Amino acid sequence: QVQLVESGGGLVQPGGSLRLSCAASGFTFSSYVMSWYRQAPGEERELVATILNPNGITNYADSVKGRFTISRDNAKNTLYLQMNNLKPEDTAVYYCKAVQLRRAYWGQGTQVTVSS
C-alpha cells in the first residue's frame, strides 16, 4: 500500500523556520521525482519545489527561492522541506507528491501557519 505521510507543520511567527518531512512507503522511493506543493485557502494548489533523482537537481518557485530547501534521503525513504524566513503568505497546507511516468501519489498534507 502506497503511503506518503507529511509531518512537521505548525504555527510559527514571521521570520521563523520549520522543517517538513514526508515519509514514503509502498513504492520504490528512489525511483520517483519528489515535490512539495502547497494550497492556501481559496487558492489553487501550487508547486513549491522539486527534486530529481538520482542527480538531485532541484527547482523552486520564485516565491520561495533562497528561503526553502528541498532534500531527500533515499536510505530513509523520506523527503524534506526546510523553510526559513517564513512569511504570512507561506501559510498553506503543504503536500508531498511522488511521480514516475504515469504514476502519481499524494500525501494528506500538513498545515503551516505563519502568524504573529
Buried (B, 14 or more C-beta within 10 A) or exposed (E): EEEBBBEBBEEBEEEBEBBBBBBBEEBEBBEBBBBBBBBBEEEEBEEBBBBBBEEEEBEBBEEBEEBBBBBBEBEEBBBBBBBBEBBEEBBBBBBBBBBEEEEEBBBEBBEBBBEE
